[in-house]
Structures are given as C-alpha cells and as structure tokens.
C-alpha cells in the first residue's frame, strides 16, 4: 500500500500547488470581476466543455483502455489524437462562422471575437487533454505535477494580463485558460518529445478504438448535460449574478480535489494494471474504497467547518455563496467514490451502462432544479445537484457489483455519508456563522473518531514515506 500512496502523492503534488494558485485566482476574481461577468464566463465554459466532449469522442478513454495492450504507445497516441483534433478543428470553424448566433444564444447580445476565442481555446484544450493523458498513463507523477503547475501559473498570468491591459470581462478568464494550455503543451512536448514521435496512422487499427469509444459518447454527452443542468436552469430561472455566486461556491468545493485529482489520475492506470495482472484485485479495490471514503468525508466536513473563514477572504458581494457551498461538496466526494466502485463497468467493457446512468442522473437533476431553484435560488441548484451525484454513485456501484461481484463493504460508507449529510443540510439552511461552525466541528470530531484506524494507518504510511525519502 505504501507504494500506491507514493504514487498518489507524486500525482497530487502538482494538484496541491495548482489548488493554491487557483485559490489565489478565485480571490482575485472576486475583487476584479463582477458576479455577472463571472456568470457569463460560466456559460462560455459550459459550451467549451461540450465542444471537448464532441472533439475527444471517447478516444481519450480508448487511449487509456488500450495503453497496456498496445506495444507501440506513440502510434496509439497519434491514432487517438488525430481524429479528436480533426473534430475540434471542424467545431472551431463552425464557432467562427456562426459567432453572432452563438453569442446571442449564450448572452442575448453579440460579442466580437467570441467565436475565435472559443476556437483556439477548444483546440488547445484537446491537445492539452492528450498531453497530460500520456504523462498520466506513463505514471510519471512528477512530470504530471509540473504540467499542472505550469498550466495554472500560465492561467493566472494570462488572466491578469488581459484584465489590466484590455478590460475586466469574462474574456479574461478564457484568455488565461488559453495561455495556461499553451504553456503546458510546450513543456510537455519538449520534455517528452521522444515518446511522442509522430507515427503514421493505420486506419484499420482504429476500429477497436472506435468500437470502445463510440458507446461512451452518448453517455459523455448526457453526463455533460447532467453536470451543466444546474447552471442552464439558473440561466433560465435566475440571472448571471446568481450563476456567478454558484460558480464561486463550486470552485471552493473543488478544494476537495486536492485529494481527488491526484488519486483519480493515479487510480485508473493502476486499477487496469491490477485487473490484468493480479487475481486478488477485488481485495485491493475494497481496501481502497474504505480508505477513500474515510478520507473524503473527513475532508468534506473539515472544509465546511472553516468555510466561513475562507469566504471572508473574498469580496463582500460573493460571501453569501458560503450557504451555497455545503451541498456542492457532495460532487467531488461522490465523483471520487464512483470512480472506484464503478470500475466493473470498464472491466466488462459494457460501457453502454454509462448512458443509462447518465440519463437517470440528468432526469433527476432537471426536475430537482426546476423544483428547488424558484424556492431557494442557487442553494436549490446545489442541493439538487449534490443529491443527483449520490444517485449516480448508487447506480454505478450497483451495476458494477452486478457485473463483477466485487462485494464492496458499504456499512462504513453509509455512516460517513449520513454524518456528512447532516452537516450539509444544517449549514445550508441555518444561516448563522457560529452555529454552523459548532455543528460542523462536532461532526468533524465524530468522523475523526469513527475513521481513526484508517486515518492513522494512512498518516503512518505518509510519514514513513517522507522519512525514507528525506
């Protein structure tokens, strides 16, 4: 287990540094960009992510799935990248041609150069996805972390340059993203150029990749809709300022990704390797699930305990987002756990199940949002989305269990989730800073006691790893 912890730590180093940079960026945004402009950036981001889903076309997942089966890694890399890049260029061309229509759809008014900004950001996003994916599959945690930090550093520099040299608009956020992507691409291709030498694509070899990838596309589109329906509904029933507040709360909830990102980036290549080479992979998966659930719920309640202190660092107009945050913390937690429990669907290659799961999630989230947003605004969107992620976890876990008979130990998970849900609901509806702190701190103490065995073992492993490498 110590070797796996070392792998998670190396993959997480960049994420921790990236989180520090991103937190500083969020704080700057609240002072430099109005909630309304931030809300506009969120809508642009939704369209950008949709373009990525179409461009990648599931081939990024195919790259991961076949990485350990293909001897020629460079050929696999280019065989998956080339079709994605062609689709991305096609979508970019469409965005430039229909710039006015796209702008009016998003904002009800026309913004010049919006199509061009979308086009270049999308192409850079496709390239950056494969850039980091190659490093991730090689399990080079140090290089992965360097790319993360370079990307985040370039992002914040580009954003500030646009704000101070051009204007304080939502364009600044995506100009920053573009700069970050380009810098990370330069570093990745320069340092790792030998393993990415261009290989002629044998089109007949693409057939198994597409057979694996195509069933993932409808489910990926539905999952995009599932993750976007809260902001789309807010756009319909509220205004850009409310979307901006929701976005800030969402970004703070992503602090939990300090653990998530490093773990998930390490997890997929590791578990595919375990499945292929270790007959006891189920025992390994059960233990990882128990440890991850103990850590993630402790981090969730820990964040909620200090949330009001965090929001004091933001501009006053954004501080009410602290009551939107609690339910949103379910998103990174459930996402981490269903990436562990749902691997049976990947192993069985029955990826069509993701379409069914995403369809159920979208439907539940949509009806939850239209019911709660008129009553609670952004808090209602957060509650609906958080509960929908629990539903996604339950479905992925049940289907994976049926396909692979993993026999996951769920008792401790249910107890941890119940404690966390009590804190989430209390902090959402009891808008009193002192009461929220006292209740959250009590629940955090309870979680630390309940999960002490797992947390102590992890702490000892990390300390041992540090001492050995000191």
C-alpha positions as a printed Julia matrix, in Angstrom:
470×3 Matrix{Float64}:
   0.0     0.0     0.0
   2.92    2.38    0.66
   3.97    2.22   -2.98
   0.44    3.21   -4.03
   0.41    6.09   -1.55
   3.72    7.27   -3.02
   2.16    7.22   -6.49
  -0.88    9.17   -5.3
   1.34   11.74   -3.56
   3.51   12.34   -6.64
   0.42   12.77   -8.79
  -1.07   15.08   -6.16
   1.89   17.42   -5.69
   1.02   19.48   -8.73
  -2.64   19.44   -7.74
  -1.81   20.9    -4.31
   0.29   23.66   -5.84
  -2.35   24.17   -8.52
  -5.01   24.48   -5.82
  -3.02   27.19   -4.04
  -2.68   29.11   -7.3
  -6.35   28.57   -8.16
  -7.48   29.71   -4.72
  -5.45   32.89   -5.13
  -7.02   33.29   -8.57
 -10.55   32.86   -7.2
  -9.89   35.5    -4.56
  -8.55   37.88   -7.24
 -11.55   37.2    -9.47
 -13.98   38.24   -6.71
 -12.24   41.63   -6.5
 -11.53   42.15  -10.21
 -14.55   40.58  -11.93
 -18.21   41.17  -11.05
 -20.55   38.22  -10.29
 -22.37   39.0   -13.54
 -19.2    38.73  -15.65
 -18.23   35.54  -13.83
 -21.69   34.14  -14.63
 -21.08   34.87  -18.31
 -17.75   33.05  -18.12
 -19.54   30.02  -16.68
 -21.9    29.86  -19.68
 -18.93   30.07  -22.06
 -17.26   27.26  -20.08
 -20.3    25.02  -20.49
 -20.14   25.39  -24.27
 -16.37   24.81  -24.21
 -16.79   21.57  -22.25
 -19.48   20.43  -24.67
 -17.05   21.04  -27.54
 -14.44   18.95  -25.74
 -16.87   16.04  -25.38
 -17.56   16.05  -29.13
 -13.91   16.56  -30.06
 -12.48   13.86  -27.84
 -15.27   11.49  -28.99
 -14.4     8.98  -26.28
 -10.99    8.35  -27.84
  -9.2     9.7   -24.77
 -10.85    6.9   -22.79
  -9.88    4.43  -25.54
  -6.28    5.59  -25.22
  -6.33    4.7   -21.5
  -8.12    1.4   -22.08
  -5.69    0.11  -24.74
  -2.5     1.66  -23.37
  -1.37   -1.51  -21.59
  -2.32   -3.7   -24.57
  -0.53   -1.8   -27.35
   3.24   -2.1   -27.67
   3.65    0.98  -29.85
   2.48    3.74  -27.48
   3.29    6.57  -29.89
   1.12    5.08  -32.61
  -1.73    4.64  -30.14
  -1.27    8.27  -29.03
  -1.44    9.72  -32.55
  -4.2     7.33  -33.64
  -6.44    8.68  -30.87
  -5.29   12.32  -31.06
  -5.65   12.81  -34.82
  -9.43   12.16  -35.12
 -10.05   14.25  -31.98
  -8.07   17.12  -33.43
  -9.94   16.97  -36.73
 -13.31   17.13  -34.98
 -12.04   20.0   -32.85
 -10.94   21.96  -35.93
 -14.36   21.39  -37.53
 -16.19   22.67  -34.44
 -13.82   25.62  -34.17
 -14.56   26.59  -37.77
 -18.29   26.43  -37.08
 -17.9    28.66  -33.99
 -16.12   31.32  -36.04
 -18.67   31.23  -38.87
 -21.67   31.35  -36.52
 -20.12   33.67  -33.92
 -23.12   36.02  -33.7
 -25.63   33.21  -33.29
 -23.5    31.57  -30.6
 -23.13   34.86  -28.73
 -26.87   35.58  -28.78
 -27.66   32.04  -27.65
 -25.41   32.4   -24.6
 -25.95   36.05  -23.67
 -28.75   37.57  -25.7
 -26.27   40.03  -27.24
 -23.29   39.97  -29.61
 -19.64   39.86  -28.51
 -16.99   40.34  -31.16
 -14.17   37.75  -31.3
 -16.14   35.3   -29.15
 -16.01   32.65  -31.89
 -12.26   32.98  -32.38
 -11.6    32.79  -28.63
 -13.75   29.66  -28.44
 -11.96   28.09  -31.43
  -8.39   28.49  -30.21
  -9.29   27.58  -26.62
 -11.02   24.38  -27.79
  -8.08   23.25  -29.94
  -5.64   23.94  -27.11
  -7.94   22.01  -24.73
  -7.94   18.91  -26.95
  -4.15   18.95  -27.24
  -3.71   19.55  -23.52
  -6.02   16.64  -22.66
  -3.8    14.21  -24.58
  -0.67   15.97  -23.37
  -1.46   15.21  -19.73
  -3.07   11.86  -20.51
   0.16   10.48  -21.99
   2.11   11.51  -18.89
  -0.63   10.11  -16.65
  -0.58    6.68  -18.32
   3.21    6.53  -18.03
   2.58    7.07  -14.3
   5.11    9.89  -14.25
   3.67   11.72  -11.25
   6.41   14.37  -11.07
   6.01   15.43  -14.71
   2.22   15.37  -14.35
   2.51   17.72  -11.37
   4.87   20.05  -13.27
   2.34   20.33  -16.13
  -0.43   21.08  -13.62
   1.56   23.9   -12.05
   2.66   25.35  -15.41
  -0.95   25.29  -16.63
  -2.26   27.06  -13.52
   0.58   29.59  -13.49
   0.04   30.47  -17.14
  -3.7    30.71  -16.5
  -3.42   33.32  -13.76
  -0.74   35.34  -15.61
  -2.84   35.41  -18.79
  -5.98   36.4   -16.86
  -4.26   39.29  -15.05
  -2.6    40.49  -18.24
  -5.96   40.67  -20.03
  -7.69   42.39  -17.09
  -5.07   45.12  -16.71
  -4.16   45.58  -20.37
  -7.57   45.11  -22.04
 -10.67   45.04  -19.81
 -12.32   43.39  -16.8
 -14.61   41.0   -18.65
 -15.3    37.29  -18.79
 -12.96   37.13  -21.79
 -10.06   37.43  -19.33
 -10.83   34.05  -17.74
 -10.64   32.19  -21.02
  -7.64   34.09  -22.27
  -5.96   32.88  -19.08
  -7.05   29.3   -19.76
  -5.68   29.52  -23.29
  -2.31   30.79  -22.03
  -2.13   28.0   -19.44
  -2.91   25.31  -22.02
  -0.3    26.62  -24.46
   2.46   26.8   -21.84
   1.71   23.27  -20.57
   1.71   21.97  -24.16
   5.11   23.5   -24.84
   6.62   21.97  -21.7
   5.01   18.56  -22.27
   6.04   18.16  -25.89
   9.57   19.48  -25.29
  10.33   17.28  -22.26
   8.53   14.17  -23.53
   9.16   14.56  -27.27
  10.95   11.23  -27.76
   7.96    9.11  -26.75
   5.59   11.18  -28.89
   7.35   10.94  -32.23
   4.8    11.1   -34.99
   3.65    7.7   -36.22
   1.79    7.07  -39.44
  -1.8     6.17  -38.65
  -3.05    2.78  -39.84
  -6.74    3.49  -40.26
  -7.75   -0.15  -39.97
  -6.25   -0.23  -36.48
  -8.67    2.48  -35.38
 -11.63    0.11  -35.5
 -11.26   -1.35  -31.96
 -10.62    2.13  -30.56
 -13.79    3.49  -32.1
 -15.79    0.43  -31.06
 -14.77    1.12  -27.48
 -15.14    4.91  -27.73
 -18.41    5.4   -29.61
 -20.69    3.92  -26.9
 -19.06    6.35  -24.44
 -20.04    9.45  -26.43
 -23.82    9.48  -25.75
 -23.18    8.85  -22.06
 -20.49   11.56  -22.01
 -22.96   14.0   -23.59
 -25.59   13.07  -21.06
 -23.06   13.41  -18.25
 -22.16   16.86  -19.58
 -25.85   17.75  -19.5
 -26.08   16.28  -16.02
 -23.22   18.46  -14.77
 -24.46   21.54  -16.66
 -28.19   21.39  -16.0
 -27.88   23.34  -12.74
 -26.29   26.35  -14.47
 -28.54   26.06  -17.52
 -31.61   26.11  -15.26
 -30.17   29.01  -13.26
 -29.74   30.87  -16.56
 -33.41   30.28  -17.38
 -34.87   31.0   -13.94
 -32.37   33.47  -12.49
 -29.61   35.82  -13.69
 -25.85   35.9   -14.4
 -25.06   37.19  -10.89
 -26.66   34.15   -9.27
 -24.69   31.91  -11.64
 -21.52   33.77  -10.61
 -22.18   33.15   -6.89
 -22.92   29.5    -7.63
 -19.66   29.25   -9.59
 -17.56   30.62   -6.73
 -19.12   28.11   -4.31
 -18.48   25.37   -6.86
 -14.81   26.37   -7.13
 -14.39   26.28   -3.35
 -15.98   22.82   -3.24
 -13.32   21.78   -5.72
 -10.71   22.25   -2.98
 -11.55   18.64   -2.12
  -9.99   17.81   -5.47
  -6.65   18.26   -3.71
  -7.12   14.61   -2.87
  -9.37   13.65   -5.77
  -7.28   14.7    -8.74
  -4.07   13.05   -7.66
  -5.93    9.9    -6.68
  -8.04    9.59   -9.85
  -5.09   10.31  -12.14
  -3.16    7.53  -10.4
  -6.16    5.24   -9.95
  -7.25    4.38  -13.48
  -3.91    3.15  -14.87
  -3.24    1.33  -11.58
  -6.56   -0.47  -11.35
  -6.47   -1.52  -15.04
  -3.0    -2.95  -14.4
  -4.23   -4.7   -11.24
  -7.19   -6.21  -13.05
  -4.95   -7.59  -15.77
  -2.15   -8.97  -13.57
  -3.42   -9.53  -10.02
  -6.08  -12.2    -9.27
  -6.71  -10.53   -5.88
  -7.68   -7.18   -7.41
 -11.06   -7.24   -5.63
  -9.43   -7.17   -2.18
  -7.29   -4.25   -3.29
 -10.36   -2.37   -4.55
 -12.31   -2.96   -1.31
  -9.49   -1.6     0.83
  -9.02    1.45   -1.4
 -12.76    2.17   -1.2
 -12.78    2.09    2.61
  -9.75    4.35    2.89
 -11.0     6.79    0.25
 -14.47    7.12    1.8
 -12.95    7.79    5.24
 -10.66   10.5     3.85
 -13.15   12.16    1.51
 -15.93   12.64    4.08
 -13.45   13.89    6.66
 -12.16   16.43    4.12
 -15.73   17.43    3.22
 -16.79   18.17    6.79
 -13.4    19.75    7.5
 -13.93   22.19    4.63
 -17.44   23.04    5.86
 -16.04   23.72    9.33
 -13.79   26.51    8.02
 -15.9    27.67    5.05
 -16.92   31.0     6.57
 -13.29   31.89    7.28
 -12.46   31.12    3.65
 -15.24   33.35    2.32
 -14.05   36.25    4.48
 -11.1    36.47    2.04
 -13.48   37.24   -0.83
 -15.1    40.47   -1.89
 -18.29   41.16    0.11
 -20.63   40.63   -2.87
 -19.55   36.97   -3.03
 -19.79   35.99    0.66
 -23.39   34.77    0.57
 -22.1    31.93   -1.63
 -20.95   30.25    1.62
 -24.52   28.94    2.05
 -24.48   27.52   -1.49
 -21.26   25.6    -0.85
 -22.35   22.76    1.52
 -24.38   20.64   -0.92
 -21.8    21.19   -3.68
 -19.16   19.39   -1.61
 -21.01   16.16   -2.42
 -19.91   16.46   -6.05
 -16.15   15.84   -5.72
 -16.77   13.27   -2.96
 -19.24   11.17   -4.9
 -17.22   11.55   -8.1
 -14.14   10.15   -6.4
 -16.03    7.2    -4.93
 -17.95    6.21   -8.07
 -14.65    6.23   -9.97
 -13.58    3.49   -7.55
 -16.77    1.47   -7.3
 -17.76    1.73  -10.97
 -14.66    0.13  -12.5
 -16.52   -3.13  -13.08
 -18.34   -1.43  -15.98
 -14.99   -0.65  -17.64
 -13.61   -4.13  -16.94
 -16.63   -5.83  -18.51
 -16.42   -3.4   -21.49
 -20.18   -2.82  -21.15
 -19.81    0.94  -21.32
 -23.36    1.4   -22.63
 -24.42    1.33  -18.98
 -22.97    4.81  -18.6
 -25.66    6.1   -20.96
 -28.43    4.69  -18.77
 -26.81    6.05  -15.59
 -26.32    9.5   -17.07
 -29.92    9.57  -18.38
 -31.3     8.84  -14.92
 -28.99   11.46  -13.4
 -30.0    14.15  -15.92
 -33.71   13.49  -15.4
 -33.46   13.57  -11.61
 -31.27   16.68  -11.61
 -33.52   18.55  -14.05
 -36.69   18.01  -12.04
 -34.83   18.77   -8.82
 -33.54   22.04  -10.24
 -36.84   23.31  -11.62
 -38.47   22.46   -8.28
 -35.88   23.97   -5.94
 -34.38   26.95   -7.82
 -37.6    29.03   -7.7
 -37.69   28.46   -3.92
 -34.02   28.59   -2.93
 -32.12   30.03   -5.88
 -28.5    28.85   -6.12
 -28.9    26.83   -2.89
 -31.67   24.84   -4.56
 -29.46   24.1    -7.56
 -26.69   22.94   -5.23
 -28.99   20.62   -3.25
 -30.46   19.07   -6.4
 -27.05   18.52   -7.98
 -25.5    17.07   -4.82
 -28.32   14.55   -4.36
 -28.13   13.61   -8.04
 -24.45   12.73   -7.59
 -25.41   10.38   -4.76
 -27.87    8.74   -7.15
 -25.13    8.38   -9.8
 -22.87    6.76   -7.2
 -25.59    4.3    -6.21
 -26.3     3.28   -9.82
 -22.64    2.91  -10.84
 -21.9     0.89   -7.73
 -24.91   -1.43   -8.11
 -24.28   -2.11  -11.82
 -20.54   -2.63  -11.32
 -21.31   -5.03   -8.47
 -23.69   -6.97  -10.67
 -21.13   -7.26  -13.48
 -18.04   -8.13  -11.42
 -19.24   -9.26   -7.94
 -16.83   -7.04   -6.02
 -18.7    -7.28   -2.67
 -17.91   -3.78   -1.51
 -18.15   -3.04    2.25
 -20.8    -0.3     2.38
 -21.63   -0.03    6.1
 -18.89    2.47    6.95
 -19.63    4.43    3.8
 -23.3     4.83    4.74
 -22.37    6.01    8.26
 -19.87    8.55    6.91
 -22.37    9.82    4.33
 -25.11   10.2     6.95
 -22.89   12.34    9.19
 -21.8    14.49    6.24
 -25.4    14.96    5.03
 -26.46   16.2     8.47
 -23.75   18.87    8.32
 -24.6    19.8     4.72
 -28.29   20.33    5.44
 -27.62   22.22    8.69
 -25.1    24.58    7.06
 -27.38   25.19    4.07
 -30.49   26.19    6.0
 -29.16   27.56    9.32
 -27.61   30.84    8.18
 -25.72   31.54   11.38
 -21.92   31.5    11.25
 -21.4    30.47   14.9
 -23.98   27.67   14.89
 -22.65   26.36   11.56
 -19.1    26.25   12.91
 -20.03   24.49   16.17
 -22.18   21.86   14.45
 -19.6    21.19   11.71
 -16.72   20.98   14.2
 -18.65   18.46   16.33
 -19.36   16.31   13.26
 -15.71   16.52   12.21
 -14.61   15.25   15.62
 -17.11   12.38   15.33
 -15.76   11.43   11.87
 -12.16   11.52   13.1
 -13.04    9.14   15.93
 -15.09    6.82   13.7
 -12.42    6.59   10.99
  -9.36    6.78   13.27
  -7.95    3.38   12.29
  -7.86    4.16    8.55
  -6.68    7.73    9.05
  -3.89    6.67   11.42
  -2.66    3.99    9.0
  -2.59    6.5     6.14
  -0.78    9.04    8.31
   1.84    6.48    9.33
   2.38    5.44    5.71
   2.85    9.05    4.59
   5.24    9.81    7.49
   7.23    6.65    6.7
   7.39    7.66    3.03
   8.6    11.17    3.89
  11.25    9.87    6.31
  12.53    7.34    3.8
  12.89   10.0     1.09
  14.27   12.7     3.4
